[in-house]
């Protein structure tokens, strides 16, 4: 009994997982586990699993949505692995594996054409859409997985259309190259969001370990499936559609689980419109639940940020109109059915948020649906001036409110282009 009673000199804890205490012994410090924590075999296994597959410092070192997202991401990766096995088998069959009449040269040419078109598609897609992948990470993440399923379906179907086999697999190769760019880039953006201690590398490495484990499990299941589906197209397609439906559902749940606390255009628009209606500030969870995650056709007037001056004004008179009632480091204008915003080099993040708020308000007021319900009586420049007055009234309390609600206003995910403009103001 006396050995259980000791004078505790110090305690230590590894993150939030286990704690120890140091007791005064006979001229030595005795290190003991906290009695409140049992040393069972189950606890040892759980701790070992966490150290191998979860980032160091979990759960404090990651965002609150980490587990929810990773669970559904694991489910979708498992389904994708099994679907990929079915698609690979079909591709190999299509290029002649198992067919004595097929030549090595023909199979090699088909494979090279598929890889070559995929490489070109990767470069073009990164050039055209690379800057969009940060601001719309959820949409492009889901888009990548839908496109991946389409590509695998094309690969499975290709052997049944031998005359068009090369065209089909090349098209599928292009789609998969787009998936590689969009999926990899958006995963990086989500990793930045999940990292709470600037531990992006650790999170990315552990995500790779989780994916490897899932792929290994998928490989073992695939070894059972392959003999069953060989020369059985009905079972192949049935299993593929089952895995695809589960894959898409898991992906939708995964992106819905992400709660980002930085503003992109969609989240800022949702929060601002709610504030204009009833002065209520939505927290990040509420706004993320309302954020659309599917690529859709715009119902409001599009917004272009960081444009050249000539896209806002095209004459000295229009420049004076843009500067009217405006002493801020940005200019707004409406031209060709689009709201344009140009920035001065010294514009701050708060200026960017304010400019975006004005642009969102103008976009909603001047959109075709709104204009149809409320016939426009004011010119575009009068609406721009009205937006300045509105922001003078509401922006400061709005900014204070969103910060109090938990939004990060030190940075944004708004899709600004790189043009910056210096213009003469009335003061100089």
C-alpha positions as CSV (number, residue, x, y, z in Angstrom):
1,X,0.0,0.0,0.0
2,X,2.8,2.4,0.7
3,X,4.2,2.0,-2.7
4,X,0.9,3.3,-4.1
5,X,1.3,6.5,-2.1
6,X,3.9,8.8,-3.3
7,X,4.7,12.5,-3.4
8,X,4.0,13.7,-7.0
9,X,6.8,16.0,-8.1
10,X,5.8,16.4,-11.7
11,X,3.3,15.3,-14.3
12,X,3.6,15.0,-18.0
13,X,1.2,14.4,-20.9
14,X,1.7,13.4,-24.5
15,X,-0.8,15.5,-26.3
16,X,-4.3,14.5,-25.0
17,X,-3.7,10.8,-25.1
18,X,-1.7,9.7,-22.0
19,X,-0.4,11.1,-18.8
20,X,2.4,10.2,-16.4
21,X,3.5,11.3,-13.0
22,X,6.9,11.4,-11.3
23,X,7.1,10.4,-7.7
24,X,9.9,10.7,-5.1
25,X,11.6,7.4,-4.6
26,X,14.7,6.3,-2.9
27,X,17.1,8.8,-4.4
28,X,15.5,8.3,-7.8
29,X,12.4,9.6,-9.7
30,X,9.8,6.9,-10.3
31,X,7.7,7.4,-13.5
32,X,4.2,6.0,-13.2
33,X,1.2,6.0,-15.5
34,X,-1.7,8.0,-14.3
35,X,-4.0,5.6,-12.4
36,X,-7.1,7.1,-14.2
37,X,-5.8,5.6,-17.4
38,X,-5.8,1.8,-17.7
39,X,-2.9,0.1,-19.4
40,X,-5.0,-2.4,-21.4
41,X,-4.1,-4.2,-24.6
42,X,-6.8,-2.2,-26.4
43,X,-5.3,1.1,-25.3
44,X,-1.9,0.1,-26.6
45,X,-3.4,-0.9,-30.0
46,X,-5.3,2.3,-30.3
47,X,-2.2,4.4,-29.4
48,X,-0.1,2.5,-31.9
49,X,-2.8,3.0,-34.6
50,X,-2.9,6.7,-33.9
51,X,0.8,7.2,-34.1
52,X,1.0,5.4,-37.4
53,X,-2.0,6.8,-39.3
54,X,-2.9,10.1,-37.6
55,X,-0.9,13.3,-37.4
56,X,1.2,14.0,-34.4
57,X,-0.7,15.9,-31.8
58,X,-4.1,14.7,-33.0
59,X,-6.8,15.9,-32.3
60,X,-5.4,19.3,-31.3
61,X,-3.2,19.6,-34.4
62,X,-6.0,19.3,-36.9
63,X,-9.3,21.0,-37.7
64,X,-12.5,19.8,-36.0
65,X,-13.8,18.3,-39.3
66,X,-10.8,16.1,-39.8
67,X,-12.2,12.8,-38.6
68,X,-15.5,13.2,-40.4
69,X,-13.8,14.1,-43.6
70,X,-11.2,11.4,-43.4
71,X,-13.8,8.7,-42.7
72,X,-15.8,9.4,-45.9
73,X,-12.6,10.0,-47.8
74,X,-11.5,6.5,-46.8
75,X,-14.8,5.0,-47.9
76,X,-14.6,6.7,-51.3
77,X,-10.9,5.7,-51.8
78,X,-11.8,2.0,-51.1
79,X,-14.7,2.1,-53.6
80,X,-12.5,3.9,-56.2
81,X,-9.8,1.2,-55.7
82,X,-12.2,-1.6,-56.5
83,X,-13.7,0.3,-59.5
84,X,-10.2,1.0,-60.7
85,X,-9.4,-2.8,-60.7
86,X,-12.4,-3.5,-62.9
87,X,-11.4,-0.7,-65.3
88,X,-7.8,-1.9,-65.5
89,X,-8.9,-5.4,-66.3
90,X,-11.1,-4.1,-69.1
91,X,-8.3,-1.9,-70.5
92,X,-5.8,-4.8,-70.5
93,X,-8.4,-7.0,-72.2
94,X,-9.0,-4.3,-74.8
95,X,-5.3,-3.9,-75.7
96,X,-5.1,-7.6,-76.3
97,X,-4.0,-9.4,-73.2
98,X,-5.1,-13.0,-73.6
99,X,-5.8,-12.5,-77.3
100,X,-3.3,-14.4,-79.5
101,X,-4.1,-12.3,-82.5
102,X,-3.1,-9.0,-80.8
103,X,0.4,-7.6,-81.3
104,X,2.7,-6.0,-78.8
105,X,3.3,-3.1,-81.1
106,X,-0.4,-2.3,-81.4
107,X,-0.9,-2.5,-77.6
108,X,2.1,-0.3,-77.0
109,X,0.9,2.4,-79.4
110,X,-2.5,2.5,-77.8
111,X,-1.0,2.8,-74.3
112,X,1.4,5.6,-75.5
113,X,-1.4,7.5,-77.2
114,X,-3.5,7.3,-74.0
115,X,-0.6,8.5,-71.8
116,X,0.3,11.3,-74.3
117,X,-3.2,12.7,-74.6
118,X,-3.5,12.6,-70.8
119,X,-0.3,14.6,-70.4
120,X,-1.5,17.3,-72.7
121,X,-4.9,17.4,-70.9
122,X,-3.1,17.8,-67.6
123,X,-1.1,20.8,-68.8
124,X,-4.0,22.5,-70.4
125,X,-6.3,22.0,-67.4
126,X,-3.8,23.3,-64.9
127,X,-3.3,26.4,-67.1
128,X,-7.0,27.2,-67.5
129,X,-8.3,26.2,-64.0
130,X,-5.3,26.1,-61.6
131,X,-6.2,29.4,-59.9
132,X,-9.8,28.3,-59.3
133,X,-8.9,25.2,-57.4
134,X,-8.1,27.0,-54.2
135,X,-11.2,29.2,-54.1
136,X,-13.6,26.4,-55.1
137,X,-11.8,23.4,-53.6
138,X,-15.0,21.5,-52.6
139,X,-16.6,21.8,-56.0
140,X,-13.5,20.8,-57.9
141,X,-12.9,17.9,-55.5
142,X,-16.3,16.5,-56.2
143,X,-16.0,17.2,-59.9
144,X,-12.7,15.3,-60.0
145,X,-14.3,12.2,-58.5
146,X,-17.3,12.3,-60.8
147,X,-15.0,12.6,-63.8
148,X,-12.9,9.7,-62.5
149,X,-16.0,7.5,-62.4
150,X,-16.9,8.5,-66.0
151,X,-13.4,7.7,-67.1
152,X,-13.5,4.3,-65.5
153,X,-16.9,3.5,-67.1
154,X,-15.4,4.4,-70.5
155,X,-12.5,2.1,-69.9
156,X,-14.8,-0.8,-68.9
157,X,-17.0,-0.1,-72.0
158,X,-14.1,0.3,-74.4
159,X,-13.5,-3.4,-75.1
160,X,-17.1,-3.8,-76.4
161,X,-16.4,-1.1,-79.1
162,X,-13.2,-2.4,-80.7
163,X,-13.5,0.0,-83.7
164,X,-13.4,3.0,-81.3
165,X,-11.2,1.5,-78.5
166,X,-8.2,3.8,-79.0
167,X,-10.4,6.9,-79.1
168,X,-12.3,5.9,-76.0
169,X,-9.3,5.0,-73.9
170,X,-7.5,8.2,-75.0
171,X,-10.6,10.3,-73.9
172,X,-10.6,8.4,-70.6
173,X,-6.9,9.2,-70.3
174,X,-7.6,12.9,-70.7
175,X,-10.3,12.7,-68.1
176,X,-8.1,10.9,-65.6
177,X,-5.3,13.5,-66.1
178,X,-7.8,16.2,-65.2
179,X,-8.7,14.1,-62.2
180,X,-5.1,14.0,-61.2
181,X,-4.7,17.7,-61.3
182,X,-8.0,18.7,-59.7
183,X,-7.9,15.9,-57.1
184,X,-4.2,16.6,-56.1
185,X,-4.6,20.3,-56.0
186,X,-7.8,20.4,-54.0
187,X,-6.4,17.8,-51.6
188,X,-3.5,20.2,-51.0
189,X,-6.0,23.0,-50.3
190,X,-7.9,20.9,-47.9
191,X,-4.7,19.9,-46.1
192,X,-3.9,23.6,-45.6
193,X,-7.3,24.0,-44.0
194,X,-6.9,21.0,-41.7
195,X,-3.4,22.0,-40.5
196,X,-3.7,23.9,-37.2
197,X,0.0,23.9,-36.4
198,X,1.5,24.5,-39.8
199,X,1.8,20.7,-40.0
200,X,0.8,20.3,-43.7
201,X,3.6,17.9,-44.4
202,X,2.7,15.6,-41.5
203,X,-1.0,15.6,-42.4
204,X,-0.2,14.9,-46.1
205,X,2.1,12.0,-45.1
206,X,-0.4,10.4,-42.8
207,X,-3.1,10.8,-45.5
208,X,-0.8,8.9,-47.8
209,X,-0.4,6.2,-45.2
210,X,-4.2,5.9,-44.8
211,X,-4.7,5.8,-48.6
212,X,-2.0,3.1,-48.9
213,X,-3.8,1.0,-46.2
214,X,-7.1,1.4,-48.0
215,X,-5.5,0.5,-51.4
216,X,-4.0,-2.6,-49.8
217,X,-7.4,-3.7,-48.5
218,X,-8.8,-3.0,-51.9
219,X,-6.1,-5.1,-53.5
220,X,-7.0,-8.1,-51.3
221,X,-10.7,-7.8,-52.2
222,X,-9.8,-7.4,-55.9
223,X,-7.9,-10.7,-55.8
224,X,-11.3,-12.3,-54.9
225,X,-13.3,-10.3,-57.4
226,X,-11.1,-10.7,-60.5
227,X,-11.8,-14.5,-61.0
228,X,-15.5,-13.8,-60.5
229,X,-15.9,-11.0,-63.0
230,X,-13.6,-12.4,-65.7
231,X,-15.7,-13.0,-68.9
232,X,-18.8,-11.9,-67.0
233,X,-19.7,-8.4,-68.3
234,X,-23.1,-8.3,-66.4
235,X,-21.5,-8.9,-63.1
236,X,-18.6,-6.5,-63.9
237,X,-21.1,-3.7,-64.7
238,X,-23.3,-4.4,-61.7
239,X,-20.4,-4.3,-59.3
240,X,-19.0,-1.2,-61.0
241,X,-22.3,0.7,-60.7
242,X,-22.6,-0.4,-57.0
243,X,-19.1,0.8,-56.2
244,X,-19.7,4.0,-58.2
245,X,-22.9,4.9,-56.4
246,X,-21.2,4.3,-53.0
247,X,-18.1,6.2,-54.2
248,X,-20.2,9.3,-55.2
249,X,-22.2,9.3,-52.0
250,X,-19.1,9.1,-49.9
251,X,-17.5,11.9,-51.8
252,X,-20.5,14.1,-51.3
253,X,-20.5,13.4,-47.6
254,X,-16.8,14.1,-47.4
255,X,-16.9,17.6,-49.0
256,X,-20.0,18.4,-47.0
257,X,-18.1,17.5,-43.8
258,X,-15.5,20.2,-44.6
259,X,-16.1,23.4,-42.6
260,X,-13.8,26.2,-43.9
261,X,-13.5,29.4,-41.9
262,X,-12.2,31.5,-44.8
263,X,-14.3,33.4,-47.3
264,X,-14.6,32.4,-50.9
265,X,-17.2,34.0,-53.1
266,X,-19.9,31.5,-52.3
267,X,-19.5,31.6,-48.5
268,X,-19.2,35.4,-48.4
269,X,-22.3,35.8,-50.6
270,X,-24.3,33.5,-48.3
271,X,-23.2,35.3,-45.1
272,X,-23.7,38.8,-46.6
273,X,-27.2,38.0,-48.0
274,X,-28.3,36.6,-44.7
275,X,-27.0,39.7,-42.9
276,X,-28.8,42.0,-45.3
277,X,-32.1,40.1,-44.7
278,X,-32.2,40.0,-40.9
279,X,-28.8,41.3,-39.5
280,X,-27.9,37.7,-38.5
281,X,-24.3,36.5,-38.9
282,X,-23.9,32.9,-39.9
283,X,-21.1,31.0,-38.3
284,X,-18.7,28.9,-40.6
285,X,-20.6,25.7,-40.0
286,X,-24.0,27.2,-41.0
287,X,-22.5,28.9,-44.1
288,X,-20.6,25.7,-45.2
289,X,-23.8,23.7,-44.9
290,X,-25.5,26.0,-47.4
291,X,-22.5,26.3,-49.8
292,X,-23.2,24.6,-53.1
293,X,-20.7,21.8,-53.9
294,X,-21.8,21.1,-57.4
295,X,-20.6,23.0,-60.4
296,X,-23.6,24.9,-61.7
297,X,-24.6,27.5,-64.2
298,X,-24.6,31.0,-62.7
299,X,-28.0,32.5,-61.8
300,X,-26.5,35.8,-60.8
301,X,-24.3,38.3,-62.7
302,X,-20.7,37.0,-62.8
303,X,-17.9,38.8,-60.9
304,X,-14.4,39.4,-62.1
305,X,-11.8,40.4,-59.5
306,X,-8.4,42.1,-60.1
307,X,-9.1,43.2,-63.7
308,X,-7.5,45.8,-65.9
309,X,-8.8,49.4,-65.6
310,X,-10.3,49.4,-69.1
311,X,-12.6,46.6,-68.1
312,X,-14.1,49.0,-65.5
313,X,-14.0,52.3,-67.3
314,X,-13.4,53.3,-70.9
315,X,-13.4,57.1,-70.8
316,X,-12.3,59.9,-68.4
317,X,-16.0,60.6,-67.7
318,X,-16.5,57.0,-66.6
319,X,-13.4,57.2,-64.4
320,X,-14.9,60.2,-62.7
321,X,-18.1,58.3,-62.2
322,X,-16.2,55.4,-60.7
323,X,-14.4,57.7,-58.3
324,X,-17.6,59.5,-57.2
325,X,-18.2,58.9,-53.5
326,X,-15.3,56.5,-53.5
327,X,-12.0,57.1,-51.7
328,X,-11.2,53.4,-51.3
329,X,-8.3,51.5,-53.0
330,X,-10.6,49.8,-55.5
331,X,-12.9,50.6,-58.4
332,X,-16.1,48.9,-59.4
333,X,-18.0,48.9,-62.7
334,X,-20.7,47.0,-64.5
335,X,-20.0,46.2,-68.1
336,X,-21.1,43.5,-70.6
337,X,-23.3,41.8,-68.0
338,X,-20.4,41.4,-65.5
339,X,-19.3,43.2,-62.3
340,X,-15.6,44.2,-62.6
341,X,-13.4,45.2,-59.7
342,X,-9.8,46.6,-60.0
343,X,-7.5,47.1,-57.0
344,X,-4.7,49.5,-56.1
345,X,-1.5,47.8,-55.0
346,X,-1.9,48.9,-51.4
347,X,-5.3,47.4,-50.9
348,X,-5.6,45.3,-47.7
349,X,-7.4,42.1,-47.1
350,X,-10.3,44.1,-45.5
351,X,-10.5,46.2,-48.6
352,X,-10.7,43.0,-50.7
353,X,-13.5,41.7,-48.5
354,X,-15.4,45.1,-48.8
355,X,-14.9,45.2,-52.6
356,X,-16.3,41.6,-52.8
357,X,-19.3,42.5,-50.6
358,X,-20.1,45.4,-52.9
359,X,-19.7,43.2,-56.0
360,X,-21.9,40.5,-54.5
361,X,-24.6,43.0,-53.7
362,X,-24.4,44.5,-57.3
363,X,-24.5,41.0,-58.8
364,X,-27.6,40.0,-56.9
365,X,-29.4,43.3,-57.6
366,X,-28.5,43.4,-61.3
367,X,-29.0,39.7,-62.0
368,X,-31.6,38.8,-64.7
369,X,-33.9,37.1,-62.2
370,X,-34.0,40.1,-59.8
371,X,-34.3,42.6,-62.7
372,X,-37.3,40.7,-64.0
373,X,-39.1,40.9,-60.7
374,X,-38.0,44.5,-60.0
375,X,-37.7,46.5,-63.3
376,X,-34.5,48.5,-63.2
377,X,-35.0,52.3,-63.0
378,X,-31.4,53.3,-62.2
379,X,-28.3,53.2,-64.3
380,X,-25.5,50.9,-63.5
381,X,-23.3,53.7,-62.2
382,X,-26.1,54.9,-59.9
383,X,-26.3,51.4,-58.6
384,X,-22.5,51.4,-58.0
385,X,-22.8,54.7,-56.1
386,X,-25.6,53.2,-54.0
387,X,-23.4,50.2,-53.2
388,X,-20.8,52.6,-51.8
389,X,-23.4,54.2,-49.5
390,X,-24.6,50.8,-48.4
391,X,-21.1,49.6,-47.5
392,X,-20.4,52.8,-45.6
393,X,-23.4,51.9,-43.4
394,X,-23.1,48.2,-42.9
395,X,-19.5,47.0,-43.6
396,X,-17.8,47.8,-40.3
397,X,-20.5,46.2,-38.1
398,X,-20.6,43.3,-40.6
399,X,-16.8,42.8,-40.4
400,X,-16.9,42.9,-36.6
401,X,-19.7,40.4,-36.6
402,X,-18.1,37.8,-38.9
403,X,-14.9,37.9,-36.9
404,X,-16.8,37.3,-33.7
405,X,-18.7,34.4,-35.4
406,X,-15.4,32.6,-36.0
407,X,-14.5,33.6,-39.5
408,X,-10.8,34.2,-40.4
409,X,-10.6,37.7,-41.9
410,X,-6.8,37.8,-42.1
411,X,-6.8,36.0,-45.4
412,X,-9.4,35.0,-48.0
413,X,-9.9,32.5,-50.8
414,X,-11.3,35.0,-53.2
415,X,-10.3,34.5,-56.8
416,X,-8.3,37.7,-57.5
417,X,-6.3,38.1,-60.7
418,X,-3.0,39.9,-60.6
419,X,-3.7,43.3,-62.2
420,X,-3.2,46.3,-59.9
421,X,-3.9,49.8,-61.0
422,X,-2.7,53.3,-59.9
423,X,-5.1,56.1,-60.6
424,X,-5.2,59.8,-59.8
425,X,-7.7,60.8,-57.2
426,X,-9.2,64.2,-56.6
427,X,-7.0,64.8,-53.6
428,X,-3.8,64.6,-55.7
